[in-house]
Amino acid sequence: MSTALMYSLAQRSDMRVLDEPLYAHFLAHTGAERPCREATLAKRPADADAALAYMAPHPEELGADRHLFCKHIANNTLGLPWSAFDGHQHVILFRNPAAVMASYGAHITRPLMRDLCYEHQLKLLERMDAAGKSPVVVCSDHLQSNPEGTLRQLCDGLGLEWEPAIMTWKAGARPEDGPWAKWWYAGVHASTGWEARPPKQHVVPEHLEDLYQACVGAYHALLERAL
């Protein structure tokens, strides 16, 4: 869902997108094993300063694209100073923990609490609230069942004019795709835009039930703030 949102916002006339610019740093900092680990470390900056610089091109580089949308996994901020993100507008996109587990299950049989990111998302929400810069919070179920309505609210929350072009995109890969795309992006590459449909129902594997329960509190806290 996060990649679909990135593809969607890339259709705007005033926006450029970056796909998980801090992922290599996360892999190097945590030692996390991923099927795309070596490919990512070979092609993206892993040093903290270099990763943050990659995420923040000079305004002159953006040209007519006045806005830069950086798609992140929330745990990719581990090992980086929170102050590095204070000047940004934040969008928190979250899913039902069962859906996140199903997504990870394609390549990672035993995800950790760190992988599911609920603690990181809740900390970001609390930090931004305390700073008076509350983020826009989006539930993926709402985005799936009412894409246009949710996207209109998202644009409004970010102070952006509505552009109908964000409802569709061309099938296939985008140049901005990270080196992990071949493992994770088959679904979005086959898609051509948003289509309202009921959220999928996922069964939590028995061996992940405790992890699921550990995420439920943060999930509901985020849900209370969602568009």
N, C-alpha and C positions, 0 to 999 in steps of 0.2 A: 504493500500500500504506500509506503514512503517513497518508493521509486516511481510509482504512478503519479504521486503528487509532484515529484521533481520534474517528470516529463510534462505534466500539465502546466506547471508554472514556467517551464522553458518556452512555452508557446506565447508568452506575453511579449508585447512589443518593447518593453522597457526592462527586461530581466535576463540575466545570465545565471546559469546554475553550475554548482560544483558538487561532485558526488563523493561524499565522505572524505574530505581532505585530511582528516586526522586519523584515519584508520591505520595507516602504517605505524604511526607513533603509538597507538594503542597496542598493536601487536608486539612492537619492540619493548614497550614499557611493561606489559603484563606477561609476556611469553605465551599468550593464548594460542592454542593450536586451531587453525582453520584450514580448510582445503585450499584456500587462496593465499595462504600466508607468504610463501616464497615469491609468488608473482606480485603481490602487493608491496612487499619490502623492496623488490627490485625496481619498482616503477614510481613509488611515492616516497616523499621525505619522511624519515622516521625520527629525526632529531626534533626536539620540541620547538625550538626557535624556527627551524626551517618549515615545519608543518604549519605553525601559526602564520608565518609569512606567506606560505602558499595559499592559505585561506583568505588572505587580505590583500588582493592585488591593488596597486595604486589606482585611484579613480580615473586617471587618464587612460588606463588599459581597458576600462569598461566602455568608454566611448558613449554611444547612445543608450547602452544598457545601464540605466541609472541605479538599478538594484541588483544585488548579488544574493542568490538563494543558495545557502550551503546546507546540503542534506547531511545529517550526522546520525550515528547511533549514539544514544545518550552517554553510554559508558566510554566513548572515545575521548571524553574530557578528562579521564583519569590521568593523573600525573601532570596536569596542566593547571596553571593558576586560574581561579575563577575570574579574576580581573580581566583576563584576556577576552572575555565574552561580554563584559559590561556594556560595551558600546553597541551591541547588536539588538535588533528586535528578535524575539524568540517565539517559535511555534513549537508546541509540544504535541506530537501526534502519538497516540497510544492505542493499544489493542487489548482485547480480552486476553489474559494470560494463556488461556487454552489455545488461542490462535497463534500466539507467539511461539509456544512450544511446538505446535504443528509445523510452523515454518522452519524452525531450527531442526526439527526431526528429520528433515530430508538429508542433512549432513552431519548433525551433532546429536547423538543419542542421549547424552546426559548434560544438558545445559546447566550452568550455574546461576545462582541468584544474580551475579554480576552480569551475565549474558542477557538477562531479561529486562534489565534497565529500570525497573519501577522505582527503586530507591534513588537512582540518579535523576530521574524525571521529577520525582517529588521534591528532592533537594533543590533542583533548578527552579521549580515553581515557588518554593518558599523563599529562595534567595531573591528572585526577581520581584516577588510581592513586597518583600522587606525594603527593596530599593525603590519601590514605587514604579516599577516597570513591568507590570504583570504581563506574562506571555499570553498568546492566543492558544487555547487548549482545544484540540480536535480529537474526537473519538473516531476511530476508523470505521466503526459500525455506522455512525451517522454519515460519514463520507460515502460509505458504500450504499446505504439505503436512500440517501437524499444528496447526491453529489452536487448538483447545481446550488441548492439552498445552502449547503455547508460551505462550498467554495465562495459563494457570495459573502457569507458572514466572515470567512477567513480574510478575503480581500478588504472588507470593511474594517476588520480589526487591525489590519496592517496599514490602513490609510491608502489603499490602492484602489484605483478605479476598476470597475468590473470590465473584463474583456472576455467575450464569449469564446474566443479562440482557445481558451484553456480547457474547454470541454473535450477536445479531440487532439490526437497526434497521429503521426504516421507509424505504422507497424515497423518493428525492427529496432536495432540498436541505435544509440545516440553517441556522438563523439565524446560526450562527457562521461560515459559509463566508466566506472572503475574496473580494474583488472579482475575483479571478482564476478563480473557480470555473467560469465558463462556458467557459474555455479548457481546463481540466485535469480537471474532476470528472465528466464524463459517465459514466464507468464506475462510480464509487462511487454516483452518484445512481441508477443503474439496479439497484444491488445491495440486498439485504435482510439481509445477514449473512455470516458466514464459512462457507465450504464447502471441505472438504479436497480438494485437487487437486494433481497434480504441477506443479512450476514450469514455466513456458514456457521454451522454448529460443529464444534470439535469436542472429541472425547479426550479427557486427560489420561494418559497412560498411568497405570497403577504406581509404577516406580517414580513418577513425578508428582504424585498427589501432594506430598508434603511441600514441595517447592511451589506448586500452584497455590496452596493455602497461604504460604508466606507472602505471596504477591497480591492477594485479594484486597487487603486493606488499602494499599497504595493505589490499586486500580480504582477502587470506589472513590477514593479521595480525588483522583483525577477526573473521574466521571462526573462528580458534582460540579466541576468547573468547566466542563466541555460545552462547546457551542451547541 
